[in-house]
Every structure is written in structure tokens, then in C-alpha cells.
Amino acid sequence: MKLTVLVHSAPYSSQAAYSAYRFSASALAAGHEIYRLFFYYDGVHNSSLLSTQAQDEFDLIAAWRTLIESHQIDAISCVSSALKRGILDAQEAARYEKPASNLAEQFTLSGLGQLVDASIESDRVVSFGG
């Protein structure tokens, strides 16, 4: 089955982002395909390169990056949501004359058209958070 996973929640504000990660990892282990991960609203915080967890906590953001790299998953952070929350890639940082970017390299900033495409191409869209 081809799946798209939609993540609405920040990594540590609720259980939703962790549940999305566990669902995605389990689906891949069961032989399913993740067509796209789409991080929306506060979910874009999962794509920040600057987030740092305490040493005794599970590093969910690093886990997302590893999962994306290991399975070569298309991971999109909604550009509108990201910009409002201070998540920028190098291009957007230059465009808005900001001194730095902080989008992890495993993610791409893009718009809702990517979510529409994923909805068309996937058998199921599974949403976490809200």
C-alpha cells in the first residue's frame, strides 16, 4: 500500500508526531511504501535543524531524519507554515534577508500542491495531530 503521512504537531507538544513516526517506521517495516511525509502547521518544527533534546530523551527529530534518509522518502515542510514558525531553507533565508537557515537537509519547503499530489498518488493519507 502506498501511504502519505501528514503531521500537524510539533515534536514534543503532544504524542502525535511520535505516533506518526512510529506508524511510518512500522508501515515501512511491514512492506508498505511512504509516498510522502508532509509536515503542516506546527508539524514543521520536526524539520528544524536547530532543535536539541536532553541527552536522556528520545531525539524524535533525528529519528525522522534517519528514517527519511534510510528509505529515501520525500519529506515536505509546508512553506507557509514553516516561514511563520521561523523554519527557513537557504533560499528563503536569502529572500527574506535572514542571517541563517535552519531547515534540515532531508526536508524540502514546498506548498500545498505537494499534499494534493500525494493525496492523488497514495492509496491512503494518514493524519496525525490537529
Secondary structure, DSSP 8 states (H G I E B T S, - for coil): -EEEEEE-S-TTTSSHHHHHHHHHHHHHHTT-EEEEEEE-GGGGGGGBSS----TTS--HHHHHHHHHHHHT-EEEEEHHHHHHTT---HHHHHHTT-S---B-TT-EEE-THHHHHHHHH-SEEEEE--
